């Protein structure tokens, strides 16, 4: 088997292992849920956050071991954490937040026009801030490592010299499936993170700024639910 085919199979296996548990419920919810009924409410509990962290660590750990066996190393993903890269992450967080602030009212208006009802999410009372931060950081690392860093790195080996568009499209499509149950709001998040961040990462291939920005977005989202 050619090396290119091996990388294709490797990528499909990693995506299936890491994201099928999230993609299948999201796609099922989007296809079969009643989006025109009354708005439902979902409460995020400490047990749910702990369980999700466990899934991230378990699936991520297995995938990292497999990638190490396949010959991948940390230097392949530009994982260095520095003060400058953290500062870049803060700037990226602010810009992304402002982008969402501009786009979300438009999305909400479009959803209301089409009669779509989306579930509202609230945070259970008295959740430890340490748990919120742990979930935010681990979740951000899980998503950005596999959907941004690894995706672009492996597509660079599958399509040497002409991989950027395909890599960005692949990462964005996985994110779209990931957020499909959130309707138009999820689509905007997927396009901004997959397309916008993907293009920026191609220009500045440093993973930590995107992880830190994503972690800050996660934490802000959870805190504002309380």
N, C-alpha and C positions, 0 to 999 in steps of 0.2 A: 504494500500500500504506500502511495506517495506521501511525503511529509505534509503536503497541503491538505490532503484528505484526512490525515490524522488530526490536524488542528481543527478542521471542520467538525469532526466527530467529537473531539475534546470539548469544543465550545458548546455544541448542542447538549452534551452530557452535563456540563457544568450548569447551564441555564435551566435544564430540566430538574436537576437536583436542587438548585437553590431557590427556584421561583415557581415551580409547579404547584407547591402547596399554597402559594398566594394567588397565582394566576387562575387556577380552576374555580375557586369560590367567587373571585371577582367577576370572571366571565359569565359564570352561571347566574350570579345576581343581576348582572346587566342585561342578560338575555331573557330571563324569566320573571324577574321581579316586576311588580306593578308600580310603575313610576308616576302614575296619575292619581294615586290614592292620597290619603292623608299622610302628613309627614311623620315618620317614626323617629324614635330617639334611642341612641345607643350610649350606654354608660361605660366608660373605660375604667376598669378596676385595676388594683395593684396586681392581682393574680393574672390578669390578661397581659399586663406589661411584662411580668416575670416570665410567663410562658412564651411570649414573643421573643424576649431576649434569649431564652433557652433555644428556641428554633434558630435564631440567627447564629448563635455560637456553635450549635451542633452542625447545621448544614454548612456554615462557613468554614468550620474547622475541618470537616471531611473534605471539602473542596480544596482548601489550601494544602492539605496533605497530598491530595491527588496531583495538584499542580506542581508541588515540589518534586514529586516522583517523576513528573513529566519534564522536569528540567527548568521550571520557572524559578526565579529568585527575586527578592525584594527590589533590587536595582532595576528590574524590568518594568516596575510600576511607579518609580519616582516617589517613594513613600516617606522621604525625609521630612521630619517635623522641625521647622525653624520659626523664629519670631517673625521674620519677613513673610513667610508663607501663611502664618496665622493672621498677620495683618491683612494680607491679600484676601484671606477667607472672610474677614470682617467686612471688607469693602464689597466682596461678592455677595455676602448676606444682605447688606443694605440695598444694593442695586436690585437683587432678586426680590426682596421684600417690596420695594417701591414698584417694581414691575407687576407683582401680584396685586398690590393695592390699586393700581390703575386698571388691570384687566378684570378682576373679580366682580366689580359692580356690573360691568357689561355682560359678563357670563350669567350672573344672577338674573338680570333683566331678560336675557334670551331664554333661560330655563323657565322663568315665570310665564313668558309669552307662549312657550310650547306646552305649558301645563305640567312640567316635570316636578315631581316632589322628591327631594333628597333627604336622607336621614341626617338628623342633627346629632352631634356627638358632644357629650359632656364628660368631665373628669370626676371620678368619685372623690368624695371629701377626704382631706387629710392624707393625701398621697405624699410620701417622703420626696423631697426635692432631689435627694441622691438617686432615687429610683428613676425619676424623670430624666435626669442628666445621663444616667447610665443607658437608659433606653434610647435617648436621643443620639448619643455618640455611637453606640454599637450599631443601631439601625442605619445611621448615616454611613458608617464604614462599610457595612455589609452591602448596601446598595451601590455606593460610588465605586467601591473596589471592583465589584463584578460588572456593573453596567457601564462604567466609565473607563477605569484604568485597565482592567483585564480585557474588556471588549475591544478597545482601540489597540491594545498590544497584540492580541491574537489576530485581529484582522490585518494588522501590519505584516504579519507572517503569512497569512492566507493570500492577501493581495498586495505584495510588495510594491511600493511606489504609487498605488492608486486605491487606497483603502478607506480614506476619510469619510466619504459620503456613505459608503456601505456600513461602516462601523457606527456612525452617528444614527443612521436609520435603524440598525438592529437594536441599539440601546434604547432608542425612543420607542420602538414597537413593544419591547418588553415592558417599559414603563407604562405605555398606554394600556396594555393588558392588566398591569398591576393596579392601575387606578380606574379601570373601566367602570366599576360599580359606582363611582362617584360622579358619573355623567360628564357634563361639560367642564365642571371644575377640575375633575381629575385629568381631562384631556389637556387643559391649559397647563397644569402642573407638569405633566409628562412632556409636553412640547418644550416648555421653558427649560426644564432640567435635562431632558434628553437632547434636544436640538441646540438650544442656546449654550448650555454648559458643555455639550459635546464639542461644538465648534471652538469654544474658548479653550478647552483642554487641549485640543489639537494644536493651538497656537502656543499654549503654555502648559506643557505636559508635567504638571506637578499635582499629585493627587490630594495632598493634605488640605490646600485651600478649599477644595470642593467638599471634602469630608467635613471640615470645620463649619463651613457655611450651611451645609445641610443639617448638621447637628444643631446649629442655632435656630434654623427654621423649625426643626422638630420640637425643640424645647419651647419656642415661642408659641407654636400651635397648641401644645399641651397646656401651657400655663394659661393661655387665653380661654381655654375650655372650662377652667375651674369656675 
